[in-house]
Amino acid sequence: MTDPISAAAWGMQLSKLWTASGQAFPVDVRVLAPEVTRQRFNDPIADIRPHGITGIDGMLSRRKKGDWIISYDNAVLAPGRINFTLAHEFGHYLCHRHLQEQFRCGSSELLDYYSDLSRRIEKEANMFASYLLMPADDFRRQLNGGTITLEALGNLASRYQTSLTATTLKWLELTNEPAMLVMARDDFVCWSYPSASARRAGGYLSPGYPIADEVVERTRVLRNRSRHEWMHVPPGVWHPSMEAEEAMINSDKYDMTIFLVRFPSARFVDHDDEIDTDAFDGLEKLGNGQGWAR
């Protein structure tokens, strides 16, 4: 079997291998990574084990004997976040192990995520994990053209054992619907990610942008509720000229509020400047405690 040349192609090939062998979702990286690398490489992943390093979600390390170890923070309690971390480190092994002998992934305050090389390889590792754990054909088949809801996204997150953030970003990557994910803290945007059609309609909020006063007030009123789905909001709240539908989740654990926003009346217009963001930029935030954990 020929080795793929890109992170996405690696993810697609191994996801197909997993299902072709009769395995069900979620993909078990603890099983897949050691077996695939033992069969195909002379420097395999020998073990996957927990570690006790605060702030480091996952690590890929080369041992003196030449093989590799994936380790992860066992203090993280969300299975979806752990599973994505393991897949992310597996992606580093397949795509980047020739570059360095250790990869430490987690809180950006502790790690160098600002060099061009670091951003590129982190994005590629996230891309691999996304394509491995949430293959597009199965993802679309599960939705079956139905209306998206937080419950539907939660069911997909359970199927793939991924966080709700990662699952929602995958949906935004695949959908034709104009919609946007917004992560907020202290009444300001931490980051946002629009679908392609929402991007064309100008649906994007930059980091540091203030959340509209009526949304802040609604968040406070609904603080004791973990979520609400699809409240109609007028133009000027999430977009200067378009009305929207808003779903919200309060995450007390991370002191975050997460909004999924749809623009049902969007008029698709082309803009000269593309927004410099994609789903895998959003996934980088998961290791920084800005995730929608499940």
RODONU-495726 format. One record per atom (N, C-alpha, C, O, CB): x, y negated, z negated. Coordinates in steps of 0.1 Angstrom, whole numbers, plus 5000, padded with zeros to 4 digits. Glycine has a CB too. Example, Ala and Ser with C-alpha at 12.3 -4.5 7.8 and 13.67 -1.06 7.14 Angstrom:
BEGIN
513250574922;512350454922;513250334922;514250334915;511350454910;512850224929;513750114929;512950004921;513449894920;514150064943;
***
This chain:
BEGIN
500950125000;500050005000;500949885000;501849864992;499050004988;500649795010;501549675011;501149575000;500049554996;501249605025;502249514994;502049414984;501449284990;501949235000;503349384976;500449224983;499949094988;500948984987;501949004980;498649064980;500648874994;501648764993;501148644986;501848544985;501948725008;499948654980;499348534973;498648584960;498348704959;498348454981;498448494951;497848534938;496448584940;495948684935;497848414928;495648514949;494248544952;494248684958;493348764955;493648444961;495148714968;495148844974;495448954965;494849064966;496148844986;496348934956;496649034945;495449054937;495049174935;497848984936;494748954933;493548974925;492449054932;491849144926;492948834920;492249014945;491249084953;491549234955;490749324954;491049014966;492849264958;493249394960;493049484948;492549594949;494749404965;493549434936;493449514924;492049524919;491649624913;494349454913;491249424921;489749434917;489149544925;488349624920;489049304919;489449554939;488849654947;489349794943;488649894943;489249624962;490649804939;491249924934;490549974922;490250094921;492749904932;490249884913;489549914900;488149974903;487850084898;489349794891;487349914912;486049964914;486050084923;485250174922;485149854921;487050094933;487150204942;487450334934;487150444938;488150184952;488150314922;488450434914;487350474905;487550564897;489750404906;486150414907;484950454899;484850384886;483950424878;485050604897;485650284883;485550214871;484550104871;484250044882;486950154867;483850074860;482849974859;483549844854;484549844848;481750014850;482849734855;483249604849;482949614834;481949674830;482549484856;483649544826;484749454830;486049524833;486249644829;485049354818;486949464841;488249524844;489049524831;489149424824;488949434855;489549644828;490349654816;491849634819;492549734824;490149794809;492349514817;493749484820;494749574812;495849604817;494049334818;494349614800;495149704792;495449834799;496549894797;494549724778;494449884806;494650004814;495249984827;496150054831;493250074815;494749884835;495149854848;496649814850;497349874858;494249754855;497049714842;498349664844;499549764842;500349774851;498549544834;499549834831;500649934829;500550044840;501650084845;500550004816;499350094844;499250194854;499750154868;500550224874;497850254855;499250034872;499649984885;501149954886;501749994896;498849864889;501649894876;503049854877;503949974875;505049974881;503349754866;503550074868;504350204867;504450274880;505450334884;503750294856;503350274888;503350344901;504050264912;504550324921;501950364905;504050134911;504550054922;505849984920;506449934930;503549954925;506349964908;507549894906;508549964896;508050054888;507249754900;509749934897;510749994888;511049914876;511849954867;512050014896;510249804874;510349724861;508949704856;508449594856;511049584864;508249804852;506749804849;506449724836;507349694828;506149934848;505149694835;504649654822;504549774813;503749864815;503249574823;505349774802;505449894794;504449894783;504050004778;506849904788;503949774778;503049774767;502349634767;502849534772;503849794754;501149634761;500349514758;500049524744;499349614739;499049514768;500449414736;500349424722;500049284716;500349184723;501549474715;499449274704;499249134698;500549084693;501549154690;498249154687;500548944691;501748884685;501148784675;499948754674;502648814695;502048724667;501548634656;502148494658;502448424648;501948684643;502248444670;502848314673;501748214675;501048214685;503748324686;501548124666;500548024666;500647934678;501747884681;500547944653;499547904685;499647814697;499947884710;499947814720;500547704694;500348004710;500748074722;499648184724;499548284718;502148144721;498748154734;497648244737;498248374743;497748484739;496648184747;499148374751;499748484758;501148474762;501648354764;498948524770;501848584762;503248584767;503548704776;502948804774;504248584754;504448684785;504948784793;506548784791;507148684794;504648774809;507148894787;508548894783;509249014789;508749124788;508648884768;510348994794;511249094799;512049154788;512749074781;512149054811;512149284786;512949344776;514349374782;514549374794;512249474771;515249404773;516649434777;516749554786;517649554795;517549454765;515849654784;515949764793;515349744807;515349824815;515149884786;514749624809;514349584822;512849584824;512349524834;514949674832;512049644816;510649644817;510049524810;510749444805;510049774812;508749514810;508049394806;507049424795;506449534795;507449324817;506749324787;505749334776;504749214778;505149104779;506349334762;503449244777;502449134776;502049134761;501749234756;501249154786;502049014755;501549004742;500548884741;500548794750;502748974732;499648884731;498648794730;498348754715;498648834706;497348844737;497648644713;497348594700;496148674695;495048644699;497148444700;496348764685;495248834680;494348764670;493448814665;495748964673;494748634667;493948544659;492748494667;491748444661;494748434653;492848494680;491748454689;490648564688;490948684690;492148434704;489448524685;488348614682;487448634694;486648724694;487548564670;487548554705;486648564716;487248664726;488248644732;486548424723;486548774728;487048874737;487248824752;488148864758;486048994738;486348734756;486448684769;487748604771;488348614782;485348594773;488148524761;489348444762;490548534762;491548514769;489448344751;490548644754;491648734754;491848804767;492948814772;491448844742;490648854773;490748924785;491248844796;492148884804;489348974789;490848714797;491348624807;492848594805;493648594815;490648494807;493248584792;494748564789;495548684794;496648664800;494948544774;495048804792;495848924796;495948924811;497048954817;495149054791;494848894818;494848894833;495848784838;496548804848;493448874838;495848664831;496648554834;498148604834;498948574843;496448434825;498548674823;499948714821;500248824832;501348824837;500148774807;499248904835;499449004846;499748934859;500648974867;498249094847;499048824861;499348744873;500748684873;501348684884;498348634874;501248644862;502648594861;503548704865;504548684872;502948544847;503348824860;504148944863;504248964879;505348974884;503649074856;503048974885;503049004899;503548894908;504248924918;501549034903;503348774904;503648664913;504948584909;505548514918;502548564913;505348594896;506448494892;507548554884;508448484880;505848394884;507648694882;508648744873;510048734879;511048744871;508348894871;510148704892;511448674897;512048534894;513148514896;511448694913;511148454888;511548314885;512148294871;513048214870;510348224886;511648374862;512148364848;511848494840;511048574845;511548234841;512448504828;512248624821;511248614810;511048714802;513648674816;510648504808;509648484798;508648374802;509048274807;510248464784;507348404799;506348304802;505548294789;505048394783;505448344814;505348174784;504648144772;503548054775;503747934780;505548074761;502248094773;501148024778;500147994766;499848084759;500348104789;499747874765;498847834754;498647684753;498447624763;499347894741;498747634741;498547494739;499547404747;500747424745;498547454724;499047314755;499947234763;500847144755;501847094760;499147154773;500447114742;501347034734;502647104731;503647044729;500647004721;502647244732;503847314729;504647354741;505747404740;503547434720;503947344753;504547404765;504747304776;504047194775;503647514770;505547334785;505847244796;504847274807;505147354816;507347254801;503647204807;502747214818;502747094827;501847074835;501347234812;503747014826;503746884834;504746884845;504646794854;504046774825;505646984846;506446994858;505647054869;504747124867;507747074855;506147024882;505447074893;505447224894;504447284897;506047014906;506547284890;506647424890;505747494880;505047584883;508147474887;505647434868;504847494857;503347484862;502547584860;505047414844;502947364867;501547354871;501247454882;500147514883;501247214875;502147474891;501847564903;501747704898;500847774902;503047554913;502647754889;502547894885;501447914876;500848024876;503847934879;501047814867;499947834859;498647844867;497747924864;499847724848;498547764877;497347764886;497247894893;496147954894;497347644896;498347944898;498348074905;498048194896;497248284900;499748104911;498448184883;498148294874;496648284871;495948394869;498948284861;496048164869;494648154867;493848204879;492748264878;494248004864;494348174891;493648214903;493648364904;492648424907;494348154916;494748434901;494848574901;493748634891;493048724894;496248634897;493748584879;492848634869;491348614873;490548704871;493048554855;491048504879;489748474884;489248574894;488148634894;489548334889;490148604904;489848694915;489848844910;489048924915;490748684927;490648874901;490649014895;489449044887;488849144889;491949034887;489148954878;488048974868;486648944874;485649014870;488248894856;486548854883;485248804888;485248804903;485148694909;484848664882;485248924910;485248924924;484048854930;482948874925;485449064929;484248774941;483248694946;482048774951;480848734949;483748604957;482248884958;481148964963;480249014952;478949014953;481649084972;480849064941;480049124930;479349004923;478149014918;480949204920;480048894921;479448774914;478248724922;477148704915;480548664914;478348714935;477148674942;476048774942;474848734941;477548644957;476348904942;475349004942;474549004928;473349024928;476049144944;475248974918;474648974904;473648854904;472548864898;475648954893;473948744910;473048624910;471848644919;470748604916;473848494913;472148714930;471048754940;470248634944;469048644946;470148854934;470948514946;470248394950;469348334940;468548244944;469448434962;469348374928;468448324918;468848184913;470048144915;468248414907;467948124906;468347994900;469248014888;469148104880;467047924895;470347934888;471347944877;470747894864;470147784864;472647874881;471047964853;470747924840;471947954831;472748034835;469447994835;471947894819;472947934809;472848074806;473948144803;472847844797;471648124805;471548274802;472148354813;472748454810;470048304800;471848324826;472448394837;473948394837;474648494839;471948344850;474548274834;475948264833;476548344821;477548404822;476348114832;475748344810;476148424799;476148574802;477048644797;475248394787;475148614809;475148754813;476348794822;476948904821;473848794820;476748704831;477848724839;479148734831;480048814833;477948624850;479248634821;480448634812;480548764805;481648814803;480348514803;479448824801;479448954794;479849064803;480649154799;478048984788;479349054816;479749164825;481249164828;481849274828;478949134838;481849054829;483249044833;484149024821;485349024823;483448924843;483549014809;484348984797;485248864799;486448874798;485149104792;484648754803;485348624805;484648524797;483448544792;485448584820;485248404794;484648294787;483548234796;483548254808;485648194783;482648164790;481548104797;482147994806;481547964816;480448044788;483147924801;483847824810;484347884822;484047834833;484947754802;485147994821;485748054833;484648104842;484848094855;486648174829;483548154837;482548204845;481748094852;481448104864;481548284837;481547984845;480847874852;481747804862;481247764873;480547764841;483047804860;483947744870;483947834883;484047784894;485347734865;483847964880;483748054892;482548034900;482548024912;483848204887;481348014893;480147984900;480247854908;479847844919;478947974890;480847754902;481047624909;481947634921;481747564931;481547514899;482947724920;483747744931;483047814943;483347784955;484947844927;482047894940;481347974950;480047914955;479647934967;481048114945;479447824947;478047784950;478047674961;478947594962;477347734938;476947664968;476647554977;475847444970;475647334975;475847604989;475447474958;474647374950;475447264945;476547284940;473847444939;474947134945;475747024940;475547024924;474547004919;475246894945;476647054918;476647074903;478047034898;479047034905;476147214899;478147014885;479346974879;479447024864;478447014857;479546814879;480647064860;480847104846;481646984839;482646944845;481647234845;481246944828;481846834820;482146884806;481246934799;480946714820;483446874802;483846904789;484146764781;484846684786;485146994789;483446744770;483546614763;483846634748;483546734742;482246544764;484546534743;484846534729;484846394724;485346304731;486246604725;484346364712;484246234707;483646134717;484146014718;485646184703;482646174724;481846094733;482646044745;482245954752;481345964725;483746114749;484446084761;484746214768;484846324763;485846014757;484846204782;485146314790;486546364788;487446284789;484846284805;486746494785;488046554785;488446594800;489546564804;488146674776;487546654807;487746684821;486446724827;485446764820;488846804822;486346714840;485146764847;485546834860;486646814865;484246644850;484646924864;484946994877;483647004885;482747064880;485547134874;483646944897;482446944905;482547064916;483647104920;482146814913;481347114920;481347204931;481647124944;481746994943;479947264933;481947184955;482347114967;481247024972;481646904976;482647214978;480047064971;478946974976;478746854966;478446744971;477647044977;478946874953;478846764944;480046664945;479846544944;478846814929;481146724948;482346634951;482146544963;482446424962;483646724953;481546604973;481246514985;480346404982;480346304989;480746604997;479446434972;478446324969;478946234958;478246154953;477146394964;480246244954;480846164944;480546204930;480646124920;480346024946;480246334928;479946384914;481246424907;481646544908;479046494915;481846334900;483046354893;483246254883;483046134885;484346364902;483746294870;484046194860;485446224855;485846334852;483046214848;486246114855;487646134852;487846144837;487046094829;488446014858;488946204833;489246214818;489246074812;489845984817;490646284816;488646064800;488545934793;487345854796;487145754790;489745854796;486545904806;485345824809;484345844798;484145954793;484745884823;483645734794;482745734783;481445804787;480845784797;482445594777;480945894778;479645954780;478545854779;478645764770;479446074771;477545854787;476445764786;475745764772;475645864766;475345794797;475345644768;474845624754;473645714752;473545774741;474445484752;472745734761;471645814759;471945964758;471346044751;470545804771;473046004764;473546144763;474146164749;473946264742;474546184774;474946064744;475546074731;474446084721;474546164711;476445944728;473346004722;472346004712;471546134713;471246194702;471345884715;471346184725;470646314726;471546434720;471046524714;470346344741;472846424722;473746514716;473646524701;473646624694;475146494720;473546404695;473446394680;472146444675;472046514665;473646244676;471046414682;469746454678;469646614679;469046674671;468646394687;470246664689;470246814691;471346884685;471647004688;470146844706;472146824676;473346874670;473047014664;473947104664;473946784660;471847024658;471547154651;471147264661;470947384656;470547134641;470947234673;470647334683;471947364691;472647274695;469547284693;472147484693;473447524700;473347494715;474447474721;473647674698;472147484721;472047454735;470747394739;469747414732;472447574743;470647334750;469447304757;469647324772;470747304777;468847164753;468547354779;468647374793;467847284801;466647254798;468347524797;468447224812;467747154823;466747044818;465547054821;467147254831;467346944812;466646824809;466846724821;467946704825;467046764796;465746664826;465846564836;466446434831;466046394820;464546544843;467446374838;468046254834;468046154846;468146204858;469446274828;467846024844;467745934855;469145904862;470145934856;467045804851;469145834873;470345784879;471045694869;470445634860;470045704892;472345684870;473245604861;473745674849;474545614841;472445484857;473345804847;473745874835;474945964839;476045944833;472645964829;474746054848;475846144853;476346104867;477446154871;475446284853;475646014874;476045964887;475445824889;474345804884;475646064898;476145734895;475645594896;474245584903;473445504899;476645514904;474045674912;472745654920;471845784921;470745774927;473145614934;472345894915;471546014917;470946054903;471646054893;472446124922;469746104903;469146164891;469846304890;470446354899;467646174892;469646364878;470346484875;469546574866;468546524860;471746464869;469946694865;469346794855;470546834846;471646874851;468646914862;470346834833;471446854824;471146974815;470146984809;471746724815;472147064814;472147164803;473347144794;474347094799;472247314810;473147174781;474247134772;474447244762;473547314758;473847004764;475747264758;476047354747;476947284737;477947214741;476747484753;476647284725;477447234714;478447344709;477947454705;476647174702;479647314709;480647414704;481347354691;482247284692;481747444715;480747394680;481247344667;482647394665;483547324659;480347394655;482947514669;484347574667;485447484673;486447464666;484347714673;485147434685;486147354692;485847204691;486547124697;486347394706;484747164684;484347024683;484246964697;484646854700;485346944675;483547044705;483347004719;481847004723;481047074717;484147094729;481446924733;480146944739;480446964754;481146894760;479346814736;479747064759;479847104773;478547084780;477547124776;480347254774;478647014792;477546984800;477647054813;478647044820;477346834801;476547124818;476447164831;475447074838;474247074833;476047314832;475747004848;474946904854;474646934869;475546974876;475546764853;473346934873;473046964887;472446834893;471846754886;471947074888;472646814906;472146694913;471246744924;471646754936;473346614919;469946774921;469046834930;468746744942;468346794953;467746864924;468846614941;468546524952;469746474959;469646364966;467646404946;470846544957;472146494963;472046474978;471446564985;473246584959;472546364983;472646344998;474146365001;474946294995;472146205002;474446455009;475846495012;476446395021;476146385033;475946635018;477446315016;478146225024;479646255022;480046295012;477846075019;480346235033;481846255033;482546135027;482146025031;482346295047;483546165019;484346055013;485746075019;486246185021;484346054998;486445965021;487745965026;488746035016;489646105021;488245835030;488546015004;489546064994;488946184987;487946174980;489945944984;489646294987;489246414980;489746394965;490846344963;489846534986;488946444956;489346444942;490346554940;490246664944;488146464933;491446514933;492546604931;492346694919;492946674908;493946524929;491446794921;491146884910;490547004917;489947004928;490146824900;490647124910;489947244914;489647334902;490047294891;490847324925;489047444905;488547524894;489747574885;489647594873;487847644899;490947594891;492047644884;492747534876;493447574866;493047704893;492547414879;492947304870;492047314858;492647294846;492747164877;490747334859;489947344848;490247464839;490147454827;488447354852;490647574845;491047684837;492247664829;492447734818;491247804846;493147574833;494347544825;493847494811;494647514801;495247444832;492747424810;492347374797;491947474787;491847444775;491147274800;491647594792;491147704783;492247734772;491847764761;490847834790;493447734776;494547764767;494847644758;495747654749;495747804774;494147534759;494447414751;493247394741;493047284737;494547294760;492547504738;491447484728;490247404734;489447374726;491947414716;490247384747;489147314753;488247404761;487647364771;489747204762;488247534757;487447634764;486047644759;485747604748;488147764764;485247704767;483847744763;483847884760;483447974767;482847704775;484347914748;484648054744;483448134743;482348084739;485548064732;483548264745;482448354743;483048484737;482248574734;481648384756;
***
